[in-house]
């Protein structure tokens, strides 16, 4: 299973959460950024509907795959202001 980690960090005069090198909007305080990161992490884990996905590769060949909608990553929020408080986000319910 894939795992994504959102980190709450100081950013641009306030606070933000980031995934890799991508930052969220800037929040005025740490608690707002932490709350937003927890919401985003929970939403990341909500499954979708089963779907057929079609895509074209670099050589122009079309491929079709089936997704059952349940292949969501595990999401975690890490508070860089207090790294001892890293907590996995509970599974969101659809």
C-alpha contacts under 8 A as a table, 3 or more apart, distances in Angstrom:
res1	aa1	res2	aa2	distance
1	X	72	X	7.98
1	X	73	X	6.15
1	X	74	X	7.04
2	X	72	X	7.69
2	X	73	X	4.75
2	X	74	X	6.22
3	X	73	X	5.21
3	X	74	X	4.59
3	X	75	X	5.73
3	X	76	X	7.63
4	X	19	X	7.41
4	X	73	X	6.62
4	X	74	X	6.27
4	X	75	X	4.90
4	X	76	X	6.38
5	X	19	X	6.30
5	X	75	X	5.84
5	X	76	X	4.81
5	X	77	X	5.77
5	X	78	X	6.91
6	X	17	X	6.04
6	X	18	X	5.39
6	X	19	X	4.98
6	X	20	X	7.92
6	X	37	X	6.53
6	X	41	X	7.26
6	X	75	X	7.56
6	X	76	X	6.17
6	X	77	X	4.79
6	X	78	X	6.13
7	X	17	X	5.16
7	X	18	X	5.24
7	X	19	X	6.64
7	X	37	X	7.78
7	X	77	X	5.79
7	X	78	X	4.68
7	X	79	X	5.82
7	X	80	X	6.36
8	X	15	X	7.05
8	X	16	X	5.69
8	X	17	X	4.19
8	X	18	X	6.54
8	X	30	X	7.77
8	X	33	X	6.57
8	X	34	X	6.09
8	X	37	X	7.23
8	X	77	X	7.44
8	X	78	X	6.26
8	X	79	X	4.87
8	X	80	X	5.61
8	X	81	X	7.35
9	X	15	X	5.74
9	X	16	X	5.58
9	X	17	X	5.96
9	X	18	X	7.43
9	X	79	X	7.15
9	X	80	X	5.66
9	X	81	X	6.86
10	X	13	X	7.21
10	X	14	X	5.83
10	X	15	X	4.42
10	X	16	X	6.28
10	X	30	X	7.97
11	X	14	X	5.30
11	X	15	X	4.94
11	X	16	X	5.74
11	X	26	X	6.56
12	X	15	X	7.30
12	X	26	X	6.72
13	X	26	X	7.90
14	X	26	X	5.86
14	X	27	X	5.66
14	X	28	X	5.06
14	X	29	X	5.98
14	X	30	X	7.55
15	X	26	X	5.47
15	X	27	X	5.05
15	X	28	X	6.34
15	X	29	X	5.80
15	X	30	X	5.52
15	X	33	X	5.87
16	X	23	X	6.44
16	X	24	X	5.56
16	X	25	X	6.21
16	X	26	X	4.98
16	X	27	X	5.87
16	X	30	X	7.80
16	X	33	X	5.28
16	X	34	X	7.95
17	X	23	X	5.93
17	X	24	X	5.51
17	X	33	X	6.18
17	X	34	X	7.25
17	X	36	X	7.90
17	X	37	X	5.91
18	X	21	X	6.69
18	X	22	X	5.41
18	X	23	X	4.29
18	X	24	X	5.95
19	X	22	X	5.41
19	X	23	X	6.67
26	X	33	X	7.72
27	X	30	X	7.31
27	X	32	X	6.20
27	X	33	X	5.61
28	X	32	X	7.22
28	X	33	X	8.00
29	X	32	X	5.66
29	X	33	X	6.63
30	X	33	X	5.25
30	X	34	X	6.15
31	X	34	X	5.07
31	X	35	X	6.05
32	X	35	X	5.14
32	X	36	X	6.14
33	X	36	X	5.13
33	X	37	X	6.12
34	X	37	X	5.10
34	X	38	X	6.27
34	X	79	X	7.21
35	X	38	X	5.23
35	X	39	X	6.36
36	X	39	X	5.10
36	X	40	X	6.20
37	X	40	X	5.13
37	X	41	X	6.06
37	X	77	X	6.57
38	X	41	X	5.09
38	X	42	X	6.17
38	X	77	X	6.35
38	X	89	X	6.83
39	X	42	X	5.21
39	X	43	X	6.21
40	X	43	X	5.09
40	X	44	X	6.10
41	X	44	X	5.11
41	X	45	X	6.85
41	X	75	X	5.31
41	X	76	X	6.49
41	X	77	X	6.99
41	X	89	X	6.59
42	X	45	X	5.54
42	X	46	X	7.13
42	X	75	X	7.20
42	X	89	X	6.31
42	X	90	X	6.97
42	X	91	X	6.47
42	X	92	X	5.20
43	X	46	X	5.41
43	X	92	X	6.61
44	X	72	X	7.12
44	X	73	X	7.22
44	X	75	X	6.95
45	X	72	X	5.33
45	X	73	X	6.13
45	X	74	X	6.60
45	X	75	X	6.87
45	X	91	X	6.42
45	X	92	X	6.06
46	X	70	X	7.97
46	X	72	X	6.99
46	X	91	X	7.85
46	X	92	X	5.83
46	X	93	X	6.58
46	X	94	X	5.93
47	X	69	X	5.34
47	X	70	X	4.77
47	X	71	X	7.07
47	X	72	X	6.17
47	X	94	X	7.07
48	X	68	X	7.89
48	X	69	X	4.37
48	X	70	X	6.42
49	X	68	X	6.78
49	X	69	X	4.87
49	X	70	X	7.90
50	X	66	X	7.43
50	X	67	X	5.53
50	X	68	X	4.17
50	X	69	X	4.69
50	X	70	X	7.95
51	X	66	X	5.90
51	X	67	X	5.30
51	X	68	X	6.50
51	X	69	X	6.96
52	X	64	X	6.72
52	X	65	X	5.68
52	X	66	X	4.48
52	X	67	X	6.17
53	X	64	X	5.54
53	X	65	X	5.12
53	X	66	X	6.04
53	X	67	X	7.15
54	X	62	X	6.85
54	X	63	X	5.55
54	X	64	X	4.37
54	X	65	X	6.41
55	X	62	X	5.63
55	X	63	X	5.37
55	X	64	X	6.57
56	X	59	X	7.85
56	X	60	X	5.66
56	X	61	X	5.44
56	X	62	X	4.34
56	X	63	X	6.15
57	X	60	X	5.37
57	X	61	X	5.50
57	X	62	X	6.47
57	X	63	X	7.59
58	X	61	X	7.48
67	X	70	X	7.76
67	X	71	X	7.64
68	X	71	X	7.05
69	X	72	X	7.64
75	X	88	X	6.76
75	X	89	X	6.17
76	X	86	X	7.70
76	X	87	X	6.45
76	X	88	X	4.51
76	X	89	X	5.33
77	X	86	X	6.29
77	X	87	X	6.14
77	X	88	X	6.38
77	X	89	X	6.73
78	X	83	X	6.57
78	X	85	X	7.17
78	X	86	X	4.56
78	X	87	X	6.71
79	X	82	X	5.40
79	X	83	X	5.51
79	X	85	X	6.51
79	X	86	X	6.06
80	X	83	X	5.02
82	X	85	X	5.78
82	X	86	X	7.87
83	X	86	X	5.91
